[in-house]
Every structure is written in C-alpha cells, then in structure tokens.
C-alpha cells in the first residue's frame, strides 16, 4: 500500500523526530499517509488539509481499520505530530496548521465513538470484527483496505463532513466587473504600477523594501503596502525573478480574485487583513460560517461569535474596524447593522472549497426549472428568501391551472416531504386552478389535500372520510419531522398550541402511511401533555405491531 512519497516522508519524519528529541509514532503516521494516499488523492505531504484529517479519522479509520476505541488518542496524537512536522518543514503555513489543530481537537472525542459504531464498518471490517475480540491481539490494528471499495461519500455521515449548502452565484460578467473594483486588488495593482514606473526592485527574497513601503504609504495613500505586495506576487499581478519584476501577464479578473480569496483566508497574513493576528488565523472559520448561513448576520452577533471562539477578550477586537477591513478586501459587506458575504466572496469561497476537494454545489435557477426540479431544489436547503423568490418567479411563468397540474403530478406517489412542498405552493393558487386540482381527487394520497384546497375556497368538494382525515393528519405531521428533530422545543410548543387531540392520535396507528410510526414516536417524545404523549407511544407500538403482522 505504501508508495515512494510515503517512504520518503516517513524517513524525513523519523530524522526530524530524532533531531527534536521526540518519540514519534512512525508506524501510525505511515498508516495515516497510506490511507490518505489510497483514498483521498493525497500525493505529497503538502496535499494534507483539515478535511483530509476529518475523512481519515472519522470515516476511513472506522470503516477500514480494526482497532479498539481506546486506541483513538494514539492515532490523534500521531496526526498532531504530523501537523507539527508539516509546519516545521514549511509544507503548510501557520494558519493552515492552526486550522488542522482545531479540527483534531474537535475530532478527538468523536473518534472513539466512530470506531465503536458498527454501522460505519465496511464489509471486510464487519466480517473480521464478527470473529470477536479474542481473534485480535490486545490493541492490534488490522488493515482491511483491499476488500470493500464503496465511495466514501455514500458512507460518511459524521458531523465533520456536513455538506456545504448549494449557493446561488452571480453571472461571470457581473463577478468580473465587481472583481475589477475591489479596493484591495485596485490598490495592489496601483502599487505594482508604481514600482514598475519608478524602476524600484524588491529584496533578494522578493519582498518590498522598507524604504519603498514608506514611500508607497505616503504617495499612494495605502495603509499596508507590504500586504499589497505579497498579494500581488501571490495572485500573479507581478512576476518576480530575483530582484527584477515584470508586469503580470494574461490578467483574468476572476482567476486573480480566486487567488486573492485564497491569500486572505488561507495564508499567514499576521493580522494585516483584519487587524488582529488571531482573527486572521480564524478568518476561514468566520467566512465558512457566513457561507453556510447564506443570510445576513447582525454585527453584534459577529462579536458574540468571536467571543465564543475565544478571540474577543474585554473588547480587544474592534468589530466595526474588522467589518470595514473585510469590506475593503471585498469579502463582506455591511448594511443596516448586518454583515454578509459579498457575491464575489461566495464565488471565491466556492472556488476554494472545490480546489480543496470539497463538494460545493451551485444552486440552479429554479425559475426556469420543471416541477420536479423546483421541488428538489427547494428541498436542498436554500435560504427562505431565495426560495421565496424562486417560487414567485416559477409561478409567474405559468398559468395557475398549468402550475397545479405540474406540481401535483410531480409528487404523485412521492414521499410526504416532497408532496408537502407541492401542496404548499398549490395553496397559493386561486380558483382559476380549480379544474386542475379537482383532477387529482382520484389520487389516493393527493385526494385529501385536493378536498381541503377546494373546501377552503368555498368550491364544491366531496366530504373526507374519517380514514382520510387521519391520513392527512399523519401526512402533514410527517412534513415536520426534519425540523422537529433539529428544534424539538419549538415543535413541542406548536403541538401544544395546535396539535391533534388525544382521540385522533389514538386512532392514527390504523393509517396506512409510510411515516406513521415515525410521526407517532415523535409525538410520544415531544408532547408536553403526558396523557397525550402516552397515547402517542401506545399508538406507535400498535403501528409497529401492525406493520410486523
């Protein structure tokens, strides 16, 4: 399984450990490198990322390596040693090392649980583990890498690998125009032209001379010419050969911006970006949080976030100044006391994620989608504001009858969550959609919803049977399952205010609905009225027994 780069890396690590007087667990580090090479496309030490450690320790090890849960601290310790080695040999910078260590701190308590979770085991590990602990030496590690090769993404459900949400991107033309106007890049270009026009040269290490930095500050009015010069070199705005410099060729606004985002959030900028060294090191985390939220965040909450991660201590960080600096860099924009990523930053972060090997989906334009694509897109987790805009645009492109036909037709026989999305949108339509909705009275699963739609508009409709009322109750509650699992308190409050009465819950077990057991178990856990909760648990028991019978 080992390849040449792993052998060289292990030899270098062994020598480094001796020089540092460290007792390095070379065998464990070799195993980390082997698995990273085989499953994560890590082809050299510099390819290691925080995500690679998450995959290795919370997915690949539980899946492939037969090891007792109590061995996890040794593996994490070996990973920490590898990070120290990567930093010492300049394979990674200080900011990346900090992120890797933060990830390992989070992984350490999770890894023993993952190693003990049999649902994570691959086929081969399951077979070997079934032989029993007596078949293994105490603390031994058995590699089972060559047997089951299912894609990692299909098996990984650890919190560290939570998927990135789909994001809506601005057009390339709009992004390119915006990138050309980012103050950080504008000042970097001005500095490069100033250096070229004055025949100035950098130091032998390619850095800006102290004298030139002082003159640039005075003549160009830039606050940190050293940062601008490093950015210009990194993004290719200027090419340096020894002490000679040349204007960058083939300038592309978006490629330059992508390199600028990487520089700002990944490189060791020593506080030059935000004004605080610690916050510069945590900037990736702050941007990642904003990317995942996809919504403006009140600036006071940004301060709370910085305090929570230990960066704000008695007002050390000037949050408004941080916001101003991020706006200067083109990363974030503030308006009406809220902070959010710029469209440019969203594009740049997505580019960075994909370069790191992460799956960063782009949200499609649902206004031109068909009904199944619209429903799938709305279920993908997009922010409510974007979802509302897409729904309005989609409906504007169709007559009410056509919209109802397409939406209800798309969810005939579909899971309840998809049916709920379609029914909710159809509920916005007026009486013009009557005939289209009425056409679904013969569909057993859609009939109760169609009857309710007609009745609520005062249109002629058949009466629902008691069984249909029960089925519809279960179907609507099934829509709440994902949200209830995330926020059980709010669900419990809603059920206390408007939930079904006990006599309805007692009869739900009779309903032939695929989610009836899950719904009743949720009610049994969540309802605050003990008698009603007990009725739900009894009904859930009957529903399970009915399914078995």
Secondary structure in CASP SS format (residue, H / E / C, confidence):
PFRMAT SS
TARGET T0000
AUTHOR 0000-0000-0000
METHOD secondary structure of the structure
MODEL  1
X C 1.00
X C 1.00
X C 1.00
X H 1.00
X H 1.00
X H 1.00
X H 1.00
X H 1.00
X H 1.00
X H 1.00
X H 1.00
X H 1.00
X H 1.00
X H 1.00
X H 1.00
X H 1.00
X H 1.00
X H 1.00
X H 1.00
X H 1.00
X C 1.00
X C 1.00
X C 1.00
X C 1.00
X C 1.00
X H 1.00
X H 1.00
X H 1.00
X H 1.00
X H 1.00
X H 1.00
X H 1.00
X H 1.00
X H 1.00
X H 1.00
X H 1.00
X H 1.00
X H 1.00
X H 1.00
X C 1.00
X C 1.00
X C 1.00
X C 1.00
X C 1.00
X H 1.00
X H 1.00
X H 1.00
X C 1.00
X C 1.00
X H 1.00
X H 1.00
X H 1.00
X H 1.00
X H 1.00
X H 1.00
X H 1.00
X H 1.00
X H 1.00
X H 1.00
X H 1.00
X H 1.00
X H 1.00
X H 1.00
X H 1.00
X E 1.00
X E 1.00
X C 1.00
X C 1.00
X H 1.00
X H 1.00
X H 1.00
X H 1.00
X H 1.00
X H 1.00
X H 1.00
X H 1.00
X H 1.00
X H 1.00
X H 1.00
X H 1.00
X H 1.00
X H 1.00
X H 1.00
X H 1.00
X H 1.00
X H 1.00
X H 1.00
X H 1.00
X C 1.00
X C 1.00
X C 1.00
X C 1.00
X C 1.00
X H 1.00
X H 1.00
X H 1.00
X H 1.00
X H 1.00
X H 1.00
X H 1.00
X H 1.00
X H 1.00
X H 1.00
X H 1.00
X H 1.00
X H 1.00
X H 1.00
X H 1.00
X H 1.00
X H 1.00
X H 1.00
X H 1.00
X H 1.00
X H 1.00
X H 1.00
X H 1.00
X C 1.00
X H 1.00
X H 1.00
X H 1.00
X C 1.00
X C 1.00
X H 1.00
X H 1.00
X H 1.00
X H 1.00
X H 1.00
X H 1.00
X H 1.00
X C 1.00
X C 1.00
X C 1.00
X H 1.00
X H 1.00
X H 1.00
X C 1.00
X C 1.00
X C 1.00
X C 1.00
X C 1.00
X C 1.00
X E 1.00
X E 1.00
X C 1.00
X C 1.00
X C 1.00
X C 1.00
X C 1.00
X C 1.00
X C 1.00
X C 1.00
X H 1.00
X H 1.00
X H 1.00
X H 1.00
X C 1.00
X C 1.00
X C 1.00
X H 1.00
X H 1.00
X H 1.00
X C 1.00
X C 1.00
X C 1.00
X C 1.00
X C 1.00
X E 1.00
X C 1.00
X C 1.00
X C 1.00
X C 1.00
X H 1.00
X H 1.00
X H 1.00
X H 1.00
X H 1.00
X H 1.00
X H 1.00
X H 1.00
X C 1.00
X C 1.00
X C 1.00
X H 1.00
X H 1.00
X H 1.00
X H 1.00
X H 1.00
X H 1.00
X H 1.00
X H 1.00
X H 1.00
X H 1.00
X H 1.00
X H 1.00
X H 1.00
X H 1.00
X H 1.00
X C 1.00
X C 1.00
X C 1.00
X C 1.00
X C 1.00
X C 1.00
X C 1.00
X C 1.00
X C 1.00
X C 1.00
X C 1.00
X C 1.00
X H 1.00
X H 1.00
X H 1.00
X H 1.00
X H 1.00
X H 1.00
X H 1.00
X H 1.00
X H 1.00
X H 1.00
X H 1.00
X C 1.00
X C 1.00
X C 1.00
X C 1.00
X H 1.00
X H 1.00
X H 1.00
X H 1.00
X H 1.00
X H 1.00
X H 1.00
X H 1.00
X H 1.00
X H 1.00
X H 1.00
X C 1.00
X C 1.00
X E 1.00
X E 1.00
X E 1.00
X E 1.00
X C 1.00
X C 1.00
X E 1.00
X E 1.00
X E 1.00
X E 1.00
X C 1.00
X C 1.00
X C 1.00
X C 1.00
X C 1.00
X H 1.00
X H 1.00
X H 1.00
X H 1.00
X H 1.00
X H 1.00
X H 1.00
X H 1.00
X H 1.00
X H 1.00
X H 1.00
X H 1.00
X H 1.00
X H 1.00
X C 1.00
X C 1.00
X C 1.00
X C 1.00
X C 1.00
X C 1.00
X C 1.00
X C 1.00
X C 1.00
X C 1.00
X H 1.00
X H 1.00
X H 1.00
X H 1.00
X H 1.00
X C 1.00
X H 1.00
X H 1.00
X H 1.00
X H 1.00
X H 1.00
X H 1.00
X H 1.00
X H 1.00
X H 1.00
X H 1.00
X H 1.00
X C 1.00
X C 1.00
X C 1.00
X E 1.00
X E 1.00
X H 1.00
X H 1.00
X H 1.00
X H 1.00
X H 1.00
X H 1.00
X H 1.00
X H 1.00
X H 1.00
X H 1.00
X C 1.00
X C 1.00
X C 1.00
X C 1.00
X C 1.00
X C 1.00
X C 1.00
X C 1.00
X C 1.00
X C 1.00
X H 1.00
X H 1.00
X H 1.00
X H 1.00
X H 1.00
X H 1.00
X H 1.00
X H 1.00
X H 1.00
X H 1.00
X C 1.00
X C 1.00
X C 1.00
X E 1.00
X E 1.00
X E 1.00
X E 1.00
X C 1.00
X C 1.00
X E 1.00
X E 1.00
X E 1.00
X E 1.00
X C 1.00
X H 1.00
X H 1.00
X H 1.00
X H 1.00
X H 1.00
X H 1.00
X H 1.00
X H 1.00
X H 1.00
X H 1.00
X H 1.00
X H 1.00
X H 1.00
X C 1.00
X C 1.00
X C 1.00
X C 1.00
X C 1.00
X C 1.00
X E 1.00
X C 1.00
X C 1.00
X C 1.00
X H 1.00
X H 1.00
X H 1.00
X C 1.00
X C 1.00
X H 1.00
X H 1.00
X H 1.00
X H 1.00
X H 1.00
X H 1.00
X H 1.00
X H 1.00
X C 1.00
X C 1.00
X C 1.00
X C 1.00
X C 1.00
X H 1.00
X H 1.00
X H 1.00
X H 1.00
X H 1.00
X H 1.00
X H 1.00
X H 1.00
X H 1.00
X H 1.00
X H 1.00
X H 1.00
X H 1.00
X C 1.00
X C 1.00
X C 1.00
X H 1.00
X H 1.00
X H 1.00
X H 1.00
X H 1.00
X H 1.00
X H 1.00
X H 1.00
X H 1.00
X H 1.00
X H 1.00
X C 1.00
X C 1.00
X C 1.00
X C 1.00
X C 1.00
X H 1.00
X H 1.00
X H 1.00
X H 1.00
X H 1.00
X H 1.00
X H 1.00
X H 1.00
X H 1.00
X H 1.00
X H 1.00
X C 1.00
X C 1.00
X C 1.00
X C 1.00
X H 1.00
X H 1.00
X H 1.00
X H 1.00
X H 1.00
X H 1.00
X H 1.00
X H 1.00
X C 1.00
X C 1.00
X C 1.00
X C 1.00
X C 1.00
X H 1.00
X H 1.00
X H 1.00
X H 1.00
X H 1.00
X H 1.00
X H 1.00
X H 1.00
X H 1.00
X H 1.00
X H 1.00
X H 1.00
X H 1.00
X C 1.00
X C 1.00
X C 1.00
X C 1.00
X C 1.00
X C 1.00
X C 1.00
X C 1.00
X C 1.00
X H 1.00
X H 1.00
X H 1.00
X H 1.00
X H 1.00
X H 1.00
X H 1.00
X H 1.00
X H 1.00
X H 1.00
X H 1.00
X H 1.00
X H 1.00
X H 1.00
X C 1.00
X H 1.00
X H 1.00
X H 1.00
X H 1.00
X H 1.00
X H 1.00
X C 1.00
X H 1.00
X H 1.00
X H 1.00
X H 1.00
X H 1.00
X H 1.00
X H 1.00
X H 1.00
X H 1.00
X H 1.00
X H 1.00
X C 1.00
X C 1.00
X C 1.00
X H 1.00
X H 1.00
X H 1.00
X H 1.00
X H 1.00
X H 1.00
X H 1.00
X H 1.00
X H 1.00
X C 1.00
X C 1.00
X C 1.00
X C 1.00
X C 1.00
X H 1.00
X H 1.00
X H 1.00
X H 1.00
X H 1.00
X H 1.00
X H 1.00
X H 1.00
X H 1.00
X H 1.00
X H 1.00
X C 1.00
X C 1.00
X C 1.00
X H 1.00
X H 1.00
X H 1.00
X H 1.00
X H 1.00
X H 1.00
X H 1.00
X H 1.00
X H 1.00
X H 1.00
X H 1.00
X H 1.00
X H 1.00
X H 1.00
X H 1.00
X H 1.00
X H 1.00
X H 1.00
X H 1.00
X C 1.00
END
